[in-house]
């Protein structure tokens, strides 16, 4: 590429219309929100694969209908390690989800400043409150308002780690 093509043009920057700015902000919001959802998906996909591995290990541990000995201890240790890894992985994906989600919503705030009549589903908005009310009618209040699916992956892996510890204890007992 020639040097002249890399050079910035002299003079004032070009004007960007409100419509074009809105399109750019919306596309940027979507991009970063998709990044957030990708981490949510990674947590679920990895957790599913780890559950299959844990199931196989537990199957091997129980193959002889006894939980005792070094091999079963090693199986319990492996389950515990997978549980700890899964906990850290799901927690990190949760952190990354929040990171990208925050950036996405900052772009959405900029879009609403540019287009004051634009209504969004931001927390506390009319859309958000209506969705919460509708959800509470369909599901128990505790599930609708308190349980966050992103945290469920973390708790599942903690449970797996505890199962691994129990297998280790029982195998040496």
N, C-alpha and C positions, 0 to 999 in steps of 0.2 A: 504494500500500500504506500502511495506517495505521501511525503510529509505534509503536503498542502491539504490532503484529505483529513488529517488528524487535527489540524489547526482549528481552533474555535473561531467562529465568525466574529468580526469586529462589529461593534455597535450594540444597540439595546437588544435584549432578548425578545423573542417573538411572543406575542400575546397568545395565551391559551384560553379558549372560550370556556364558559361555565359548564356547558354540556360535555366538552372534552375532559375537563378537570373531573367532573362527576364520574365519567366513564373510567378514567384512570384510577380514581379513588375506590370505586366499586370493584374493579378488577384486582386492585392491590389488596383490598379487604378479603376478597374471595381467595386469593392466593394464600394469604397468611392463615386464614381460617382452615383452608384445606391442609396446610402444613400442620396445624393443631390436630385436626382429625386424623391425620396420618399417624401421629404418635399414639392416639387413642386406639387406632387399629393395630399398631405394632404391639401394644400391651396385650390385646386380646389374642392376636395370632401367636405370639411367643408363648403366652400362657397355655394355649391349647396344645402346642407342641410339647411343652414341658409336662403337661398332665398326661399325655400319652406315654412319655418316657417314665414318669413316676408310676403309672399303672403297670407298665412292663416290669419295672424293678420290684414292685410289691408282688406281682405275680410270681417272679422268680424266688423271692424271699419265702413265699407261702407254698411253693411247689411241693416241698416235702411234708407239708402239714405241720411243721414245727418252726418256731422262731427261736433259734439258738445257734451259737457258734460264730466264728469269725466271718464267714461269708454273709450271714444274715446281718451281722453288725455293719459290715461294709455296705450292704444294701441300704440299711437304715441311714448310714452316714451319707450315702449318695442322695437319698431322698431329702435329707436335711439340707445338704449343699444346694440341691436344685431348688428347694423351698426358699432358702436365703437369697440365692441368685434371682429367682423369680420375684421375690419381694422388692429387691433393689431395682430390678429392671422395670417392674410395673410402677414403682414410685418415681423413677427417673422419667419414664414416659409421661406420667402425670404432671411432673414439673415442666417438661418440654411442652405439653399441651397448654398449660397455663401461660407459658412464655409466649408462644405463637398466638394464642387467643388474645392476649393483652395487646400485642402489636396490631392484630386485625381490628380490634375494637377501637384502637386509637385512630386508625384510618377511617373507620365508620363515623367516629365523632367528628373528624375533619369534614367528612361528606355531609353530615347533618348541619355543620356550620356553614358550608357552602350552599346547601339546599335546605333552608330553615323549615320548609313544609314537609320534609321527608320524615316519615315515621319509621322507627326501627323497633326491633324486639329486645332492645337493651334492657338490662335488669331494672325493674321498677316501672317500665313503660306500660302503656295500656295493653299492648299485645302480650307482654310478658305476664302481667297480672291476670288477663283473661285466660291465657294458656294454663297458668297455675291453678286457677279456679276450676277450669274444665278437667284438668288432670286429677284434682282432689275428688271430683265427683266420680271418676272412673276407678280410682285406686285408693287404697287406704292412705290416710294422711301421712303416716310415718314413712311409707314407701315413696310417696309423691314429694314430700318436702325434705326428708332427712337423709334417706339412703342415696348415695351418689355412686353410680356404677363404676366410676374410675377407682374408687376406694375398695370396691369389692374384689378387684384383682389382687390388690395388696393383701387384703385379709385372707383370701384363698391361699396365697403363697405362704403366709405366716402359718396357716393351718397345716399346710404340707410340711413345713419345717418342723412343726410340733410332732406330726406323724413320724417323721424321720427320727426325731429324738426318742419317741416312745419305742420305735422298732429297735433302736440301739440299746436302750435300757432293758427291754424284754429279752434281747438276744444274749445279754451277759448275765441275766438274772437266773 
